[in-house]
Amino acid sequence: MASIYEFKPKFQQLLLPVVRALHERNITPNQVTIFTCILSIIVGVLFAMNHDSTWIFVLIPIVLFIRMALNAVDGVLAKRYNMKSVRGKYLNEITDVISDAALYLPWMFILPNGGWIILAFVVLSAVSEMTGIIAEVVTGERRYDGPMGKSDRALLVGTLSVLLIIGIPPEGLLWVVFLLASAAILVNIYFRMERGGARR
């Protein structure tokens, strides 16, 4: 099914000037990956501590976009300048899950009576990425099938942040949205399994 991930090649092309600038300054892909994770954790902590402030919902979509860009940058940097490594592969997968948890778990403060659905969203996100990794072990191809892949989740949460800024009530809206998003992640887990050799 369709996913924002399909636009990644074009997005990477737009980021080539940034990639070249980082390479000229001897910045490695692993440094970009670690910085992105640290940034996500810091913003996640700020979110948890300031969930009742408007400014945090301005910051979240900005950081989610920066994270998406940096996730693309580290991959292009590694491929373009022959800096791929086993450590980089581990860091890329592990920090993605950590970053998701850091940025999405604080939404439990926005839905105190529906925190379980936020937890389900985060856990299913981790399972989705794990399924994609297992598919690579089985078939040699990392699966990024949608719906609600990593980029889709970032777009969803960024959009919700903007909606909250303009005053749309969170209760009732957020619970349903995260429930539907979690159901969509279950669908992508199924697709990643099926297309990752689970029928064998």
Beta strands, then each sheet from edge to edge (+ up, - down):
end
